[in-house]
Amino acid sequence: MNVFPPNARFDFFGKRFIAYALSVLLLLVAAGSLATKGLNLGLDFTGGVVVELGYPQGADIEAVRDTLDEHGFDQAVAQLFGSSESVLVRLPPSGDSQSRVADAVLTALQAEAEGVTMRRVEYVGPAVGKELFNAGGLALLVVLAGILVYVGFRFQLRLAGGAILALAHDLVVVLGIISLLGIRFDLTVLAAFLALAGYSINDTIVVFDRIRENFQKMRKGTEQEVMNASVNQTMSRTVITSGTTFFTALALFVFGGEALYGFSLTLLLGIAVGTFSSVYVASALSLDMGLKRQDLLKIDEREKAKQVEDNAS
């Protein structure tokens, strides 16, 4: 008797070792890039000089960025600050004094636009950036710990292990690609990483929930057959959800400009890697770590017994 439903057309778990090889290759490339190149930390983490400039008729922010690039300030970050008349320019630390750097920026921009004035100059030390970086790393660790506790309590410890390994896989691979491409790692990229942690685990939980449901319904299939059918059943939902999110992030990437470049690129990479890992890392590793049908059925029996006790009381 064929235990597969009509929509179970692809043997995902039969090809999981090919996917494992791809994951190992991606992880090695990511680890190698992080070890040799490191991260291109943005001014949010390294500190530097902050210059606020005033424009009488409003500023063309793209023209400001082009002007700064032409005058050798290729690492400067320029953005509108509150209104189109106010521009904030952040520059990395240099050997020159902050006043000299600010004067050079003002001179370059005054040559392209009349009436540009300097409103303030500040120096942000690297200690603040280091504190932000450590806080971001701590936030990721808290997210991982929370997911481990939730999945372990809601499903089973082997599934929790698979979910955490999948999430760590996603973050390391995306971080390695960002390092390899030399993308500036700033607070917007860190925010994208935190968003990806939630996005990735959400897709994994949907697959896990269907696996547990099918372990109750499909009594004659092996663990691999039941899990394969579960992934096939949720694949349409995964494709629609991931596709919608991917094209939203793609719109940000195309039309968001330089300010959203790192954020949107991180989301695009994370969506692609996270969709892959929901099947071939989280679920497949849970299977190879020895997940059995009775592991999830015991949890369901406890929940049913608790419901009976609650109803009786």
VEXDREN-2710 file (C-alpha; in Angstrom, 1 decimal):
% VEXDREN-2710
k/r/px/py/pz
1/MET/0.0/0.0/0.0
2/ASN/1.3/3.4/-0.9
3/VAL/1.3/5.7/2.1
4/PHE/2.3/8.8/0.2
5/PRO/-0.5/11.2/-0.5
6/PRO/-1.0/12.3/-4.2
7/ASN/1.0/15.5/-3.7
8/ALA/4.1/13.7/-2.4
9/ARG/6.1/13.7/-5.6
10/PHE/9.7/14.3/-4.7
11/ASP/12.0/12.3/-2.5
12/PHE/13.6/15.1/-0.5
13/PHE/15.1/12.9/2.2
14/GLY/16.5/10.3/-0.2
15/LYS/18.8/13.1/-1.6
16/ARG/19.6/14.6/1.8
17/PHE/23.3/13.6/1.7
18/ILE/23.8/15.6/-1.5
19/ALA/22.3/18.5/0.3
20/TYR/24.6/17.8/3.3
21/ALA/27.6/18.0/1.0
22/LEU/26.4/21.4/-0.3
23/SER/25.8/22.7/3.2
24/VAL/29.3/21.6/4.3
25/LEU/30.8/23.3/1.2
26/LEU/28.9/26.6/2.0
27/LEU/30.0/26.4/5.6
28/LEU/33.6/25.9/4.7
29/VAL/33.6/28.8/2.3
30/ALA/31.8/31.0/4.9
31/ALA/34.2/30.0/7.7
32/GLY/37.2/30.6/5.4
33/SER/36.1/34.1/4.5
34/LEU/35.3/35.0/8.0
35/ALA/38.7/33.8/9.2
36/THR/40.7/35.5/6.4
37/LYS/38.7/38.6/5.5
38/GLY/36.6/39.1/8.5
39/LEU/33.6/41.5/8.5
40/ASN/33.6/44.9/6.9
41/LEU/32.3/46.6/10.0
42/GLY/30.4/49.8/9.5
43/LEU/30.7/53.1/11.3
44/ASP/28.0/51.9/13.8
45/PHE/30.6/49.5/15.2
46/THR/33.9/51.2/14.5
47/GLY/33.1/54.8/15.5
48/GLY/34.2/57.8/13.5
49/VAL/33.3/61.4/12.7
50/VAL/29.7/62.5/12.3
51/VAL/29.1/65.7/10.3
52/GLU/25.7/67.3/10.0
53/LEU/25.2/69.7/7.0
54/GLY/22.5/72.1/6.1
55/TYR/21.1/72.6/2.5
56/PRO/19.0/75.7/1.9
57/GLN/16.9/74.2/-1.0
58/GLY/17.0/70.5/0.0
59/ALA/19.7/68.0/-0.8
60/ASP/19.9/65.3/-3.6
61/ILE/21.2/62.5/-1.4
62/GLU/22.5/60.5/-4.4
63/ALA/24.4/63.5/-5.7
64/VAL/25.9/64.0/-2.2
65/ARG/27.1/60.4/-2.2
66/ASP/28.6/60.7/-5.7
67/THR/30.4/63.9/-4.7
68/LEU/31.9/62.3/-1.6
69/ASP/33.0/59.3/-3.6
70/GLU/34.7/61.6/-6.2
71/HIS/36.6/63.4/-3.5
72/GLY/38.0/60.2/-1.9
73/PHE/35.4/59.7/0.9
74/ASP/34.4/56.3/-0.5
75/GLN/33.7/54.9/3.0
76/ALA/31.4/57.7/4.0
77/VAL/27.8/57.1/4.8
78/ALA/25.4/59.9/3.8
79/GLN/21.7/60.0/4.6
80/LEU/18.9/62.6/5.1
81/PHE/18.5/63.5/8.7
82/GLY/14.9/64.6/9.6
83/SER/14.3/66.5/6.5
84/SER/15.6/67.0/2.9
85/GLU/17.5/70.2/4.1
86/SER/19.6/68.2/6.6
87/VAL/22.3/65.7/5.6
88/LEU/24.2/63.5/8.0
89/VAL/27.6/62.2/6.9
90/ARG/29.5/59.6/8.9
91/LEU/33.1/58.9/8.2
92/PRO/35.5/56.3/9.6
93/PRO/38.3/57.2/12.0
94/SER/41.4/58.7/10.3
95/GLY/44.7/60.2/11.3
96/ASP/43.4/63.8/10.7
97/SER/41.6/65.7/13.3
98/GLN/37.8/65.7/13.2
99/SER/37.7/69.4/12.3
100/ARG/40.0/68.9/9.4
101/VAL/37.9/66.0/8.1
102/ALA/34.7/68.0/8.5
103/ASP/36.2/71.0/6.7
104/ALA/37.3/68.7/3.8
105/VAL/33.8/67.3/3.5
106/LEU/32.2/70.8/3.6
107/THR/34.6/72.1/0.9
108/ALA/33.8/69.1/-1.4
109/LEU/30.1/69.6/-1.1
110/GLN/30.1/73.4/-1.3
111/ALA/31.9/73.0/-4.7
112/GLU/28.8/71.1/-6.0
113/ALA/26.0/73.0/-4.3
114/GLU/25.7/76.6/-3.1
115/GLY/24.8/77.5/0.5
116/VAL/25.9/74.3/2.2
117/THR/26.6/75.0/5.9
118/MET/28.0/72.9/8.7
119/ARG/25.7/72.5/11.6
120/ARG/27.7/70.2/13.9
121/VAL/30.7/67.9/14.1
122/GLU/30.9/65.0/16.6
123/TYR/33.3/62.2/17.2
124/VAL/32.0/58.7/18.1
125/GLY/34.5/56.5/19.8
126/PRO/34.9/52.8/19.0
127/ALA/33.8/51.8/22.5
128/VAL/30.2/52.6/21.7
129/GLY/30.4/50.5/18.5
130/LYS/31.9/47.6/20.4
131/GLU/29.1/47.8/22.9
132/LEU/26.5/47.7/20.1
133/PHE/28.3/44.7/18.4
134/ASN/28.3/42.8/21.7
135/ALA/24.7/43.6/22.4
136/GLY/23.8/42.3/18.9
137/GLY/25.7/39.1/19.4
138/LEU/24.0/38.6/22.8
139/ALA/20.6/39.2/21.2
140/LEU/21.3/36.4/18.7
141/LEU/22.3/34.0/21.5
142/VAL/19.1/34.8/23.4
143/VAL/17.1/34.1/20.2
144/LEU/18.8/30.7/19.8
145/ALA/18.3/29.8/23.4
146/GLY/14.6/30.8/23.3
147/ILE/14.0/28.7/20.1
148/LEU/15.7/25.7/21.6
149/VAL/13.5/25.8/24.7
150/TYR/10.3/26.4/22.7
151/VAL/10.9/23.7/20.1
152/GLY/12.1/21.2/22.7
153/PHE/9.0/21.8/24.8
154/ARG/6.5/22.0/21.9
155/PHE/7.8/19.1/19.8
156/GLN/10.9/17.0/20.8
157/LEU/14.5/17.6/21.6
158/ARG/15.8/16.0/18.4
159/LEU/13.7/18.4/16.4
160/ALA/14.9/21.2/18.6
161/GLY/18.5/20.2/17.9
162/GLY/17.7/20.2/14.1
163/ALA/16.1/23.6/14.3
164/ILE/19.0/25.2/16.2
165/LEU/21.6/23.6/13.8
166/ALA/19.5/24.9/10.8
167/LEU/19.3/28.4/12.2
168/ALA/23.1/28.4/13.0
169/HIS/23.7/27.1/9.5
170/ASP/21.7/29.9/8.0
171/LEU/23.3/32.7/10.0
172/VAL/26.9/31.4/9.4
173/VAL/26.4/30.9/5.7
174/VAL/24.8/34.4/5.2
175/LEU/27.4/36.0/7.4
176/GLY/30.2/34.3/5.3
177/ILE/28.7/35.5/2.0
178/ILE/28.5/39.1/3.4
179/SER/32.2/38.8/4.4
180/LEU/33.1/37.3/1.0
181/LEU/31.3/40.2/-0.9
182/GLY/32.7/42.8/1.5
183/ILE/29.3/44.2/2.3
184/ARG/29.4/46.8/5.1
185/PHE/28.1/45.2/8.3
186/ASP/26.1/47.9/10.2
187/LEU/23.0/48.1/12.4
188/THR/20.7/47.6/9.4
189/VAL/22.4/44.3/8.5
190/LEU/22.3/43.2/12.1
191/ALA/18.5/43.9/12.2
192/ALA/18.2/41.8/9.1
193/PHE/19.9/38.9/10.9
194/LEU/17.5/39.1/13.8
195/ALA/14.6/39.2/11.3
196/LEU/16.0/36.1/9.5
197/ALA/16.2/34.2/12.8
198/GLY/12.4/34.6/13.3
199/TYR/11.7/34.0/9.6
200/SER/13.8/30.8/9.4
201/ILE/12.3/29.2/12.5
202/ASN/8.8/30.0/11.4
203/ASP/9.2/28.0/8.2
204/THR/10.8/25.1/10.1
205/ILE/8.0/25.0/12.7
206/VAL/5.4/24.7/9.9
207/VAL/7.2/21.6/8.6
208/PHE/7.6/20.2/12.1
209/ASP/3.9/20.6/12.9
210/ARG/2.9/18.7/9.7
211/ILE/5.5/15.9/10.6
212/ARG/3.9/15.4/14.0
213/GLU/0.4/15.4/12.5
214/ASN/1.3/12.8/9.9
215/PHE/3.0/10.6/12.4
216/GLN/-0.5/10.2/13.9
217/LYS/-2.3/9.6/10.6
218/MET/0.2/7.6/8.5
219/ARG/0.7/4.6/10.7
220/LYS/2.3/2.3/8.1
221/GLY/5.0/4.5/6.7
222/THR/8.6/4.6/7.9
223/GLU/9.9/7.8/9.6
224/GLN/11.6/8.9/6.4
225/GLU/8.4/8.3/4.3
226/VAL/6.2/10.2/6.7
227/MET/8.6/13.1/6.9
228/ASN/9.1/13.2/3.2
229/ALA/5.3/13.3/2.7
230/SER/5.1/16.1/5.2
231/VAL/7.6/18.2/3.4
232/ASN/5.8/17.7/0.1
233/GLN/2.5/18.7/1.6
234/THR/4.0/22.0/3.0
235/MET/6.0/22.7/-0.1
236/SER/3.4/24.8/-1.8
237/ARG/3.0/27.0/1.3
238/THR/6.8/27.3/1.6
239/VAL/7.2/28.4/-2.0
240/ILE/4.4/30.9/-1.8
241/THR/5.5/32.4/1.5
242/SER/9.2/32.4/0.6
243/GLY/8.5/33.8/-2.9
244/THR/6.3/36.6/-1.6
245/THR/8.9/37.6/1.0
246/PHE/11.7/37.2/-1.5
247/PHE/10.1/39.6/-4.1
248/THR/9.4/42.1/-1.3
249/ALA/13.0/42.1/-0.3
250/LEU/14.0/42.2/-4.0
251/ALA/11.9/45.4/-4.4
252/LEU/13.8/46.9/-1.4
253/PHE/17.1/45.8/-3.0
254/VAL/16.3/47.4/-6.4
255/PHE/14.5/50.6/-5.2
256/GLY/15.7/51.1/-1.7
257/GLY/19.0/52.8/-2.6
258/GLU/22.3/52.5/-0.8
259/ALA/20.8/53.0/2.7
260/LEU/18.9/49.7/2.4
261/TYR/21.4/47.8/0.2
262/GLY/23.0/45.7/3.0
263/PHE/19.6/45.1/4.8
264/SER/17.8/43.9/1.6
265/LEU/20.7/41.8/0.3
266/THR/21.0/40.0/3.7
267/LEU/17.2/39.3/3.6
268/LEU/17.5/37.9/0.1
269/LEU/20.4/35.6/1.0
270/GLY/18.7/34.6/4.2
271/ILE/15.4/33.7/2.6
272/ALA/17.1/31.5/0.0
273/VAL/19.3/29.7/2.5
274/GLY/16.6/29.5/5.1
275/THR/14.1/27.8/2.7
276/PHE/16.8/25.2/1.8
277/SER/17.7/24.6/5.5
278/SER/14.1/24.1/6.6
279/VAL/14.1/20.8/4.6
280/TYR/17.7/19.7/4.2
281/VAL/19.1/20.8/7.6
282/ALA/16.4/21.0/10.2
283/SER/14.2/18.0/9.2
284/ALA/16.9/15.9/7.7
285/LEU/19.3/16.2/10.7
286/SER/16.4/15.4/13.1
287/LEU/15.8/12.2/11.2
288/ASP/19.5/11.3/11.2
289/MET/19.7/12.1/14.9
290/GLY/17.3/9.2/15.5
291/LEU/13.8/10.8/15.6
292/LYS/11.2/8.1/15.9
293/ARG/7.4/8.1/15.6
294/GLN/6.9/7.3/19.2
295/ASP/8.9/10.3/20.3
296/LEU/6.2/12.6/19.0
297/LEU/3.3/10.3/19.8
298/LYS/4.3/10.3/23.5
299/ILE/4.1/14.1/23.5
300/ASP/0.6/14.0/21.9
301/GLU/-0.6/11.4/24.4
302/ARG/0.6/13.6/27.3
303/GLU/-1.2/16.6/25.8
304/LYS/-4.4/14.6/25.4
305/ALA/-4.2/13.3/28.9
306/LYS/-3.8/16.9/30.2
307/GLN/-6.8/18.0/28.2
308/VAL/-8.9/15.2/29.7
309/GLU/-7.8/16.2/33.2
310/ASP/-8.6/19.9/32.5
311/ASN/-12.1/19.0/31.1
312/ALA/-12.8/16.8/34.1
313/SER/-11.8/19.5/36.6
END
